[in-house]
């Protein structure tokens, strides 16, 4: 019933509402219409296309547009609404800003101020979930006009002690939220917690990163070097991966101070699990289907089916028994096949990001013949390229240590003008080009 009210409710009064009576425990659900009374939400006015006409006049469109110019005006007006794809930004002061991701990026379409700092934002199935530092989730949806409605949103409380929801990730059509040492599985459309389980036995531990692939989710714990793999449907604990022995073996424990390894960034891209540590080390591990399950399935099929067509299909049912979900692969990582990058950050790896693309090296490689370009084009057709980026403070080549970096700092004219801005303190992006063959 609460979910229906959240989707259908409209703002009927601007008067503040007392919601103290609606707090109903750890999973209390509340439907608010701008519960903080904040009037900073900017919505597109009803005469939006008319107001856009004056703006378009400045861009060279006449006051008496013909059919073609009128279509252009309508198209430009649509681009400035949140019906089309958008980018959401969360701030430490609790503000959420919605910008267009197709045109006029600098202009904010909608904004609202929430009661606590924003920690994370995810989108799934027409819902945007915003996690805050007080254990609450704000769930937003689109209005009847197709635009995002930031005035009517749903609040979901994950705990009474009001700790931060440190991370979220979309898993199929659900959202996994890391809160203290637990994982809360949230149904975004029903706007309720479906399942809660412990990611770590210690109550004082904190879930920090989540990475989803197939039917598996890797979970990292604060101040811990071990990754834990859980099943997306059964929530079973499948595997532990301790990266500290691998890092110590590759780089040593004394030379660069790697006596303590903690995981600070996590991402799955290009069929690899990318792991960033607090020491600036970056590791990538190939992701494959669980070998023992695959072999077991293959043997059972061979014995029972012979040469007959068909195969084994994994399906999972929920607790209520009214839904069946087809399974995909159960991922597996072996540190025996891990790769460590000698390019890293001087401090903790803050984040990973991956986008399709390729580096243009033609400018630095000199002239090329037409045959060379044709060969390169055919190679790009047979495979696609991803750019994987890591962000953090400083850059270091672990093969050489800090010696060259310190010498460069002495000769850098920019640092002479800004002596407090050392190379180790400047933010860096490290980019890898990864070729991915088409299936």
C-alpha positions as CSV (number, residue, x, y, z in Angstrom):
1,X,0.0,0.0,0.0
2,X,2.9,2.4,0.9
3,X,4.5,1.7,-2.5
4,X,1.2,2.6,-4.3
5,X,1.0,5.8,-2.3
6,X,4.5,6.7,-3.2
7,X,3.9,6.3,-6.9
8,X,0.5,8.0,-7.0
9,X,0.7,10.7,-4.4
10,X,0.7,14.3,-5.5
11,X,1.6,17.4,-3.5
12,X,-1.7,18.7,-2.0
13,X,-0.3,21.1,0.6
14,X,2.8,23.1,1.2
15,X,2.3,23.1,5.0
16,X,4.9,21.2,7.0
17,X,3.8,17.8,8.2
18,X,4.7,16.2,11.5
19,X,6.1,12.7,10.8
20,X,7.1,11.7,14.3
21,X,4.2,9.3,14.5
22,X,5.3,7.5,11.3
23,X,8.6,6.1,12.6
24,X,7.8,2.4,12.9
25,X,11.1,0.6,13.6
26,X,14.1,-0.6,11.6
27,X,12.2,-1.1,8.3
28,X,9.7,1.7,8.7
29,X,8.6,3.1,5.3
30,X,7.5,6.7,5.0
31,X,5.9,8.7,2.1
32,X,6.8,12.3,2.2
33,X,6.0,15.4,0.1
34,X,9.2,17.4,0.6
35,X,9.4,16.3,4.2
36,X,12.0,18.9,5.2
37,X,10.0,21.8,3.8
38,X,12.9,22.6,1.6
39,X,11.8,24.7,-1.4
40,X,15.0,24.3,-3.4
41,X,13.5,21.9,-5.9
42,X,13.5,23.3,-9.4
43,X,10.8,21.9,-11.7
44,X,10.2,22.6,-15.4
45,X,7.3,25.2,-15.6
46,X,4.1,24.4,-17.6
47,X,5.0,27.1,-20.2
48,X,8.5,25.6,-20.6
49,X,8.4,25.5,-24.4
50,X,7.3,29.1,-24.5
51,X,10.0,30.3,-22.2
52,X,12.5,28.4,-24.2
53,X,11.5,30.3,-27.3
54,X,13.1,33.5,-26.0
55,X,16.3,31.6,-25.3
56,X,16.2,30.1,-28.8
57,X,15.9,33.6,-30.3
58,X,19.3,34.4,-28.8
59,X,20.7,31.4,-30.7
60,X,19.6,32.7,-34.1
61,X,16.0,31.3,-34.4
62,X,13.6,33.9,-35.8
63,X,10.5,35.1,-33.9
64,X,8.3,33.7,-36.6
65,X,9.8,30.3,-37.1
66,X,8.9,28.1,-40.0
67,X,8.1,24.4,-39.6
68,X,11.8,23.3,-39.5
69,X,12.7,26.0,-36.9
70,X,9.7,25.1,-34.9
71,X,10.7,21.4,-34.8
72,X,14.2,22.6,-33.7
73,X,12.7,24.6,-30.9
74,X,10.6,21.6,-29.7
75,X,13.7,19.4,-29.9
76,X,15.8,21.8,-27.9
77,X,13.1,22.2,-25.3
78,X,12.8,18.5,-24.9
79,X,16.5,18.2,-24.3
80,X,16.2,20.6,-21.4
81,X,13.7,18.4,-19.6
82,X,14.5,15.3,-17.5
83,X,12.4,13.0,-19.8
84,X,15.6,12.3,-21.6
85,X,18.7,10.7,-20.0
86,X,20.0,12.6,-17.0
87,X,23.1,12.7,-14.7
88,X,22.6,12.8,-10.9
89,X,25.1,14.4,-8.6
90,X,25.1,14.2,-4.8
91,X,26.8,16.6,-2.5
92,X,28.1,16.5,1.0
93,X,25.6,19.1,2.2
94,X,22.7,16.8,1.2
95,X,21.9,18.4,-2.1
96,X,21.0,16.3,-5.2
97,X,21.3,17.9,-8.6
98,X,19.8,16.5,-11.8
99,X,21.4,17.6,-15.1
100,X,20.7,16.6,-18.7
101,X,23.2,14.1,-20.1
102,X,22.3,14.9,-23.8
103,X,22.5,18.7,-24.0
104,X,23.3,21.9,-21.9
105,X,25.1,19.9,-19.3
106,X,25.8,22.9,-17.1
107,X,22.2,23.8,-16.5
108,X,20.6,22.1,-13.5
109,X,17.1,20.8,-14.3
110,X,16.0,19.8,-10.8
111,X,17.6,19.9,-7.3
112,X,16.6,19.1,-3.8
113,X,18.2,19.3,-0.4
114,X,18.0,16.1,1.7
115,X,18.6,16.0,5.4
116,X,22.0,14.3,5.4
117,X,25.1,14.0,3.2
118,X,24.7,11.9,0.0
119,X,26.9,8.8,0.0
120,X,25.8,7.0,-3.2
121,X,23.3,7.1,-6.1
122,X,22.1,4.1,-8.3
123,X,19.4,3.8,-11.0
124,X,17.4,0.6,-11.6
125,X,14.0,-0.1,-13.3
126,X,12.8,3.6,-13.4
127,X,13.9,4.2,-9.8
128,X,16.8,6.3,-8.4
129,X,18.0,5.3,-5.0
130,X,20.1,7.8,-3.0
131,X,21.9,6.6,0.1
132,X,22.6,8.9,3.0
133,X,24.9,9.0,6.0
134,X,22.0,8.4,8.5
135,X,21.0,4.8,7.4
136,X,18.2,6.1,5.1
137,X,17.5,5.6,1.4
138,X,15.6,8.2,-0.6
139,X,13.8,6.5,-3.6
140,X,12.8,8.8,-6.5
141,X,10.5,8.1,-9.5
142,X,9.2,9.9,-12.5
143,X,6.0,11.9,-12.5
144,X,3.1,11.6,-14.9
145,X,4.7,13.9,-17.4
146,X,7.7,11.6,-17.6
147,X,10.1,14.0,-15.8
148,X,11.8,13.1,-12.5
149,X,9.7,14.2,-9.6
150,X,11.9,15.2,-6.7
151,X,9.1,16.6,-4.5
152,X,7.5,13.2,-3.9
153,X,10.0,10.6,-2.7
154,X,10.0,7.6,-0.4
155,X,12.3,7.1,2.6
156,X,13.5,3.7,3.7
157,X,15.3,3.3,7.0
158,X,17.8,0.5,7.3
159,X,18.8,0.8,10.9
160,X,18.1,2.6,14.2
161,X,21.7,3.5,15.0
162,X,22.0,5.8,11.9
163,X,25.3,4.7,10.4
164,X,26.2,5.5,6.8
165,X,25.0,3.3,3.9
166,X,28.6,3.0,2.6
167,X,27.9,1.4,-0.8
168,X,25.1,0.2,-3.2
169,X,25.1,-1.8,-6.4
170,X,22.4,-3.0,-8.8
171,X,22.1,-6.8,-8.8
172,X,19.7,-8.0,-11.5
173,X,16.5,-6.0,-10.6
174,X,17.4,-5.5,-6.9
175,X,19.8,-3.2,-5.1
176,X,22.3,-4.5,-2.6
177,X,23.1,-2.0,0.2
178,X,26.1,-2.3,2.5
179,X,25.2,-1.1,6.0
180,X,27.6,-1.8,8.8
181,X,28.5,-5.6,8.6
182,X,25.3,-6.5,6.8
183,X,23.9,-6.6,3.3
184,X,20.3,-5.4,2.8
185,X,18.6,-6.5,-0.5
186,X,16.1,-3.8,-1.5
187,X,13.3,-4.2,-4.0
188,X,13.3,-0.8,-5.7
189,X,9.7,-0.9,-7.0
190,X,8.1,-2.4,-3.9
191,X,10.4,-0.1,-1.9
192,X,11.1,-2.5,0.9
193,X,13.9,-4.7,2.2
194,X,13.5,-8.2,1.0
195,X,16.5,-9.9,2.7
196,X,19.2,-9.1,5.2
197,X,22.2,-11.2,5.9
198,X,25.7,-10.8,7.5
199,X,28.6,-10.1,5.2
200,X,31.1,-10.4,8.0
201,X,30.6,-12.0,11.5
202,X,32.1,-9.0,13.4
203,X,29.4,-6.5,14.2
204,X,31.9,-3.6,14.2
205,X,33.1,-4.3,10.7
206,X,31.8,-2.3,7.7
207,X,31.0,-3.2,4.1
208,X,32.8,-0.8,1.9
209,X,32.6,-2.0,-1.8
210,X,30.3,-4.2,-3.9
211,X,31.0,-5.5,-7.4
212,X,28.4,-7.6,-9.3
213,X,29.0,-10.1,-12.1
214,X,26.6,-12.8,-13.3
215,X,25.2,-14.5,-10.2
216,X,28.0,-13.4,-7.9
217,X,28.8,-10.3,-5.9
218,X,32.2,-9.5,-4.4
219,X,32.1,-7.7,-1.1
220,X,35.0,-5.9,0.6
221,X,35.3,-5.0,4.3
222,X,36.9,-1.9,5.7
223,X,40.5,-2.5,6.8
224,X,40.5,-6.0,5.4
225,X,42.5,-7.6,2.6
226,X,39.9,-10.4,1.9
227,X,37.2,-10.3,-0.7
228,X,34.1,-12.3,-0.1
229,X,31.9,-13.7,-2.9
230,X,28.2,-14.2,-2.3
231,X,25.5,-15.7,-4.5
232,X,23.0,-13.2,-6.0
233,X,20.0,-15.4,-5.4
234,X,20.7,-17.8,-2.5
235,X,23.0,-15.2,-0.7
236,X,25.4,-18.1,0.0
237,X,29.0,-17.4,0.9
238,X,30.9,-18.9,-2.0
239,X,34.6,-17.9,-1.9
240,X,37.2,-15.8,-0.1
241,X,40.1,-14.1,-1.9
242,X,42.9,-12.7,0.2
243,X,45.1,-10.4,-1.8
244,X,47.7,-9.6,0.8
245,X,50.0,-12.6,0.2
246,X,49.9,-11.9,-3.6
247,X,50.9,-8.2,-3.1
248,X,53.6,-9.1,-0.6
249,X,55.0,-11.6,-2.9
250,X,55.1,-9.3,-5.9
251,X,56.3,-6.1,-4.2
252,X,57.7,-7.2,-0.9
253,X,56.7,-6.1,2.6
254,X,59.5,-3.8,3.6
255,X,60.6,-1.8,0.6
256,X,57.5,0.2,0.0
257,X,55.7,-0.4,3.3
258,X,53.1,-3.0,2.2
259,X,52.9,-4.7,5.5
260,X,49.2,-3.8,5.7
261,X,46.9,-4.2,2.7
262,X,43.3,-3.0,2.6
263,X,40.8,-2.9,-0.4
264,X,39.6,0.6,-1.3
265,X,38.2,0.2,-4.8
266,X,36.4,-2.5,-6.7
267,X,35.0,-3.0,-10.2
268,X,34.2,-5.7,-12.7
269,X,35.0,-4.9,-16.4
270,X,36.3,-6.7,-19.4
271,X,35.7,-10.1,-17.7
272,X,38.2,-9.1,-15.0
273,X,37.9,-8.1,-11.3
274,X,39.8,-4.9,-10.7
275,X,41.0,-4.4,-7.2
276,X,42.5,-1.2,-5.8
277,X,44.3,-1.0,-2.4
278,X,45.1,1.6,0.2
279,X,48.7,1.5,-0.9
280,X,47.9,2.5,-4.4
281,X,48.4,-1.0,-5.9
282,X,46.0,-2.1,-8.7
283,X,45.3,-5.8,-9.4
284,X,43.2,-7.4,-12.1
285,X,42.0,-11.0,-11.8
286,X,40.3,-12.9,-14.7
287,X,36.7,-13.8,-13.9
288,X,35.5,-17.3,-15.0
289,X,32.6,-19.6,-14.2
290,X,33.1,-21.7,-11.2
291,X,35.3,-24.6,-12.5
292,X,34.1,-27.3,-10.2
293,X,30.4,-26.5,-10.8
294,X,31.0,-26.4,-14.6
295,X,32.7,-29.7,-14.6
296,X,30.1,-31.3,-12.4
297,X,27.3,-30.1,-14.6
298,X,29.1,-31.2,-17.7
299,X,29.6,-34.7,-16.3
300,X,26.0,-35.1,-15.2
301,X,24.7,-34.0,-18.6
302,X,27.0,-36.4,-20.4
303,X,25.9,-39.3,-18.2
304,X,22.2,-38.6,-18.3
305,X,21.6,-37.1,-21.7
306,X,24.2,-38.9,-23.9
307,X,24.0,-37.3,-27.4
308,X,20.4,-36.0,-26.9
309,X,19.9,-32.2,-27.3
310,X,19.3,-30.0,-24.3
311,X,21.3,-28.9,-21.2
312,X,21.1,-27.9,-17.6
313,X,19.4,-24.6,-16.8
314,X,19.7,-23.1,-13.3
315,X,16.6,-21.4,-11.9
316,X,16.0,-19.8,-8.5
317,X,12.8,-19.1,-6.6
318,X,12.1,-16.5,-4.0
319,X,10.9,-17.0,-0.5
320,X,7.3,-16.4,-1.5
321,X,7.4,-19.0,-4.2
322,X,5.7,-16.8,-6.8
323,X,8.8,-15.9,-8.8
324,X,11.3,-17.9,-10.7
325,X,14.6,-16.4,-11.9
326,X,16.9,-17.9,-14.5
327,X,20.5,-18.2,-13.3
328,X,23.5,-17.0,-15.2
329,X,27.1,-17.8,-14.5
330,X,28.5,-18.1,-11.0
331,X,31.9,-16.2,-11.2
332,X,35.1,-17.5,-9.8
333,X,38.5,-15.7,-9.4
334,X,41.9,-17.4,-8.8
335,X,44.8,-15.3,-7.6
336,X,47.1,-17.7,-9.5
337,X,46.0,-15.8,-12.7
338,X,46.1,-12.4,-11.2
339,X,48.0,-9.5,-12.7
340,X,49.6,-6.6,-10.8
341,X,50.1,-3.3,-12.4
342,X,53.5,-1.6,-11.8
343,X,51.7,1.7,-12.4
344,X,49.9,2.8,-9.3
345,X,49.1,5.7,-7.0
346,X,51.1,6.9,-4.0
347,X,48.0,6.9,-1.9
348,X,44.8,4.9,-1.9
349,X,43.0,4.0,-5.1
350,X,39.8,6.0,-4.8
351,X,37.7,4.6,-7.7
352,X,37.6,2.7,-11.0
353,X,35.7,3.6,-14.1
354,X,35.4,1.9,-17.5
355,X,34.1,3.4,-20.8
356,X,34.2,2.1,-24.4
357,X,36.9,3.7,-26.5
358,X,40.5,3.4,-27.7
359,X,43.6,5.5,-27.4
360,X,44.6,7.4,-30.5
361,X,48.3,6.8,-30.9
362,X,48.5,7.9,-34.6
363,X,49.9,11.4,-33.7
364,X,52.8,9.9,-31.8
365,X,53.5,7.0,-34.2
366,X,54.4,9.2,-37.2
367,X,53.0,8.7,-40.7
368,X,51.0,5.7,-41.7
369,X,50.2,4.2,-45.0
370,X,46.7,3.5,-46.2
371,X,47.3,-0.2,-45.9
372,X,48.3,0.2,-42.2
373,X,45.1,2.2,-41.5
374,X,43.0,-0.4,-43.3
375,X,44.6,-3.2,-41.2
376,X,44.0,-1.2,-38.0
377,X,40.3,-0.7,-39.0
378,X,39.8,-4.4,-39.6
379,X,41.4,-5.2,-36.3
380,X,39.0,-2.8,-34.5
381,X,36.0,-4.5,-36.2
382,X,37.0,-7.9,-34.9
383,X,37.5,-6.6,-31.3
384,X,36.3,-3.7,-29.2
385,X,38.3,-1.7,-26.8
386,X,37.6,-0.5,-23.3
387,X,39.4,2.2,-21.4
388,X,39.7,1.3,-17.7
389,X,40.6,4.2,-15.4
390,X,41.7,4.4,-11.8
391,X,41.7,7.6,-9.7
392,X,43.9,8.5,-6.8
393,X,46.5,10.9,-5.4
394,X,49.9,10.8,-7.0
395,X,51.5,8.4,-9.4
396,X,54.3,5.8,-8.8
397,X,56.1,3.2,-10.9
398,X,56.6,0.4,-8.4
399,X,59.6,-0.9,-10.3
400,X,61.5,2.4,-9.6
401,X,59.9,3.6,-6.4
402,X,59.8,7.4,-5.6
403,X,63.3,8.4,-6.7
404,X,62.4,9.6,-10.2
405,X,59.2,11.3,-8.9
406,X,61.2,13.3,-6.4
407,X,63.7,14.4,-9.1
408,X,60.9,15.5,-11.4
409,X,59.3,17.6,-8.6
410,X,62.5,19.6,-8.3
411,X,62.5,20.5,-12.0
412,X,58.8,21.1,-12.4
413,X,58.3,24.9,-12.9
414,X,54.6,24.6,-11.9
415,X,55.7,23.4,-8.4
416,X,58.0,26.3,-8.0
417,X,55.0,28.6,-8.4
418,X,52.9,26.4,-6.1
419,X,55.4,24.9,-3.6
420,X,52.6,23.3,-1.5
421,X,51.2,21.4,-4.4
422,X,53.6,18.4,-4.7
423,X,53.3,15.7,-7.2
424,X,52.3,13.2,-4.6
425,X,49.3,15.3,-3.6
426,X,48.0,15.9,-7.1
427,X,45.1,13.8,-8.3
428,X,46.0,11.4,-11.1
429,X,44.1,9.2,-13.6
430,X,45.8,6.1,-14.8
431,X,44.2,4.7,-18.0
432,X,44.6,1.2,-19.5
433,X,43.3,0.1,-22.9
434,X,41.9,-3.4,-22.7
435,X,41.0,-5.2,-25.9
436,X,37.8,-7.3,-25.6
437,X,37.1,-9.8,-28.4
438,X,33.5,-10.1,-29.5
439,X,31.6,-13.2,-28.6
